Amino acid sequence: MMDSIIKSDLHYQEHTGVLTHVQTQPTEDIILERNSELRKNPGVLKDLSFGRSLANIPFNMYEKAIRDGFLLNSGDAECRSKELFRYLKSDEGKKCLVQG
């Protein structure tokens, strides 16, 4: 079941002897497209009973952000919050916003 959410493939290049791991998320484009539609219609997200939704970050983008130095998985909640807002201001992070 996890394979349908996150796909993991190994690619071997015989001429160089290099083995690479490629991880993809088939739903990433769907998530980013939905985020874009939500940004176009700011009144759509009116249900604040469970908190205010700011962003939907696909798992692969979350993992890449951590590799790029954003401390999204920090044990310190204040640090984690600051890093999330720093990420959401980046070009890649802006795609994850559901509100303008």
DAGI-V548898 format. One record per pair of residues at least 6 apart in sequence whose ideal C-beta (glycine too) atoms are under 6 Angstrom apart, sorted by the first residue. I is the first residue (numbers start at 1). J is the second residue. If there is no record, write none. Layout:
i=I j=J
i=I j=J
This chain:
i=6 j=25
i=7 j=24
i=8 j=23
i=9 j=22
i=10 j=21
i=11 j=20
i=12 j=19
i=25 j=58
i=25 j=59
i=25 j=60
i=28 j=58
i=31 j=56
i=31 j=58
i=32 j=95
i=35 j=56
i=35 j=98
i=38 j=44
i=38 j=98
i=39 j=100
i=45 j=53
i=53 j=98
i=55 j=88
i=55 j=96
i=55 j=97
i=55 j=98
i=56 j=98
i=57 j=96
i=65 j=72
i=65 j=87
i=66 j=72
i=66 j=73
i=70 j=83
i=70 j=87
i=71 j=79
i=71 j=83
i=72 j=83
i=74 j=80
i=87 j=93
